[in-house]
Each structure stands twice: as structure tokens, then as C-alpha cells.
Amino acid sequence: MSDVFDALAHPVRRKILKLLRRRAMSAGELADKIDIPKPTLSGHFAVLKAADLVGTERQGTTIIYRLNMSVLEEALAAMLDIAGLRGAKPGEK
């Protein structure tokens, strides 16, 4: 789980995940929306993939990235547990 939190720690990776929340996108589409050099973006993709936050599918020479919601949901549940909010009613701690 620590690799998930490490991946979520960087704002560029959070932006990638936010974009993928809307729909699956190719590396090129994501690069068009994030103004950083492609090699740097590739490094971010590698971290997200290693944390299993994204999955990939090859379509010819194009790589399509998809958000892995189950891993993101697990991380959120862990955060709620840490904060003592999991299972609490609104306003309770």
C-alpha cells in the first residue's frame, strides 16, 4: 500500500488519475493535457502502473491507460481507517 501512497503524493500523478477518472486515454492524449516533457511523463506512468493505480492496454502502437478504481478505493478506505472515519456516521469520529 505504501507504493500507492507514494504514487499519490505527486501532483502530476494525481492530475493523471483525475483525467483518467473521466475516461481511458492514450499516453499522447494525456501528454497533450499535461505540460511536462514526455520522458518525465513516462516516469510518472511507470510509478502509477507499479502501484497498480492504472492498467494499460496496447492498441497497435498506442498504449491506453485506464484508472484502476479498486486500488484507489482500497487506499481511500485505508485513509478513512487511519482518520477513524470509516463506518462513522456524518458528524461522528
N, C-alpha and C positions, 0 to 999 in steps of 0.2 A: 504494500500500500504506500510505502514511502516514495517509490518512484512516481506514483500518481500525484502525490502532493508536490514533489519536486517539479513535475511537468506543469502543474497548475500554477506554480509560483511565478512564471514568466508572463508578462502582459501580452507578448506576441502570441504565445501558445494559447492563452485564454481567448484572444481575438479569433484565432483559427477555429477553436471549438465553437465559439459563438456563431461564426459564419456557417460551420457545418451543421449547427442545430437546425438551420433553415432547410438545408438540402445537401446531398452529397455533391462534391465539387472536385474538379481536376486540380492538379498541382498548379497548372497555368492560370486557372480561374482564381485560385487563392492568391497567387503571386500578383495578379492584377489588382487585388483589393488590399494588399499589404505592401507598403512601400519599404521593402528591405531587399538586399541582394539575394538572388536565387540560391547561392550556396548556403547562406545563413538560414534561409527558409527551409532548405533541405535538412539542415541540422535540427531545426525545430520539429519537422515532420518525424525525424528519427526518434526524438525523445518522446513524442506523443505516441508513436507506434510501439516503442519499447514499454511504455506504461500501459499499453492496450487501450488507450483512450480513443484511438482511431484504428479503423481497419482499412485495408486497401484492396482494390480490385483493378487488375490490369485489363484495359480495353485497347488492344493493339499496342501502340507505343505510349498511350496515355495511362496515367495512374489516377484512379478515382479514390478520393478519401471520404470515409463515412464516419460519423460520430458513433462511438460505442457507448450508448446510454447506460447500459448495465454497470459498467465500471464507474461511470460518473455518479450513478445513483448510490453505489457502494461507498464512494468517497464522501458523498453528502451525508449518508447515514452515519458514517464514522465521525464526521464533524458534529452532527447533532448529538451523538453519544458523548463526545468529549465535552460539549457545551451543556450537557444534561438536559437537552430539549427533546430528545427522541421519545415519542409516546406521550409527551406532555400536552395538556390542553392549552389553548391560547391563553396567555397571561400567566401560566404556571411555569415553574422552573424545577 
